Amino acid sequence: MINIGISGINGSMGQILSKKISEDNMFTLVMGIDARPELYENKCKVFEKPADSNIYPDLIIDFSHHSCLDELLLFAKEHGISLVLATTGYDAAQIEKIHSYSSDIAILYSANMSFGINLVKTILEKYSKLLDERSYDIEIIEKHHNKKVDAPSGTAYILADAVNSGISTPKNFVNGRQGRTNPRTTNEIGIHAVRGGNIFGEHEVIFAGSSDIIEIKHTALSKDLFADGAIDAAKWLYMKEKGMYCMQDMFEI
């Protein structure tokens, strides 16, 4: 049995995660952390800040806000608590700090907790070189609902970075081609954003050759996939030695 805590428990992802954890017999939800501790009636004690807690779980899953990182890292280090960091928006200095703390505790960090997206990322890192050497053009199309404010999505850039990490000469990212009058060059990855309706999230990587087209696509159907990925990560990270891990470390391929 893993004693677990949730940072950001009263956020939308925290509430989904709390429900799923309560239904999983591998976990006991022992505490939560949230800036609004009394917003919902939870099945565990909720503290406003990590330092307020007198309960020390084996592991904490974080779906809070990037501004909460410092306090969470200090609390985890002081009490030997492993961390699954599922929060987005960290800057370079914060990423460096996360790596620094991994010398004392086990930390798994991913900007996208979807098992499927991380599997696609692994495929791209492993096989993009074969297609690039055969002169396939590479394009990425991402689709989201009409309320999403950033474009292209962070996940689109994650996939583009995965392509670049797998090929010999990294390519430039081109976001759309409005106003361009020149032909497409071979040293670019086109990234295109579609916004409309209630599309939850689709990401498609296209390798277009002279004789065929290869498409790798991931479609998200609900926020549950992020909670499911975080739970898988927590089970995998439990009892791991201190160090820095990512979702792809879970794949035995």
Secondary structure, DSSP 8 states (H G I E B T S, - for coil): -EEEEEETTTSHHHHHHHHHHHT-TTEEEEEEE-SSTTSS--SSEEESSGGG-----SEEEE-S-GGGHHHHHHHHHHHT-EEEE------HHHHHHHHHHTTTSEEEE-S---HHHHHHHHHHHHHHHHHHTTT-EEEEEEEE-TT--SSS-HHHHHHHHHHHHHSSS--EEEE--TT--S---TTEEEEEEEE-TT---EEEEEEE-SS-EEEEEEE--STHHHHHHHHHHHHHHTT--SEEE-GGGG---
